[in-house]
Amino acid sequence: MNVETKTTNAKNHMDALTVGLCTLTVVGAGATAAMPFWPQQLGNAPSIGVVVLAAGLAVFLALHTYYWWRDLDEAAKEAHKWAWWWGGNIGFIVGAAVFLTAALAGVDILPAPIPHTDAALIAAGFIAAFAAQAVGYGIAWCGWWIARQ
């Protein structure tokens, strides 16, 4: 398979995914009925449209990532794998240390408008961990390419 055919196939896949996501967006905006069988402990039920749109977006992102990864060359794949392993892990460790130090020092981690509940603290911890991994990944990815130029 030559490069032109490979690029055309990837573009066709992405075009089909985009049309599918647009269709899900229209359906999601139109379906306003609440989700049936929603547990009361979780609060108000989201609309069926929101659930359909979220599921469609998850599938779209998974397929998009698959086609994107398949079309990368070996050097780019190696840069991403190396950066995610080293940068993501080191970023997570450093971010966790900073988050833990701030929490133990009594720093108010959550902004004032957010209610200080267990769920909000868990969400803040998740976001902090992901952000630390993403920053570490970005630094490591740039470092990998700079070292090989």
Secondary structure, DSSP 8 states (H G I E B T S, - for coil): --HHHHHHHHHHHHHHHHHHHHHHHHHHHH--SB-TT--GGG-S--BHHHHHHHHHHHHHHHHHHHHHHHHS-HHHHHHHHHIIIIIIHHHHHHHHHHHHHHHHTT---S-TTS---HHHHHHHHHHHHHHHHHHHHHHHHHHHHHHT-
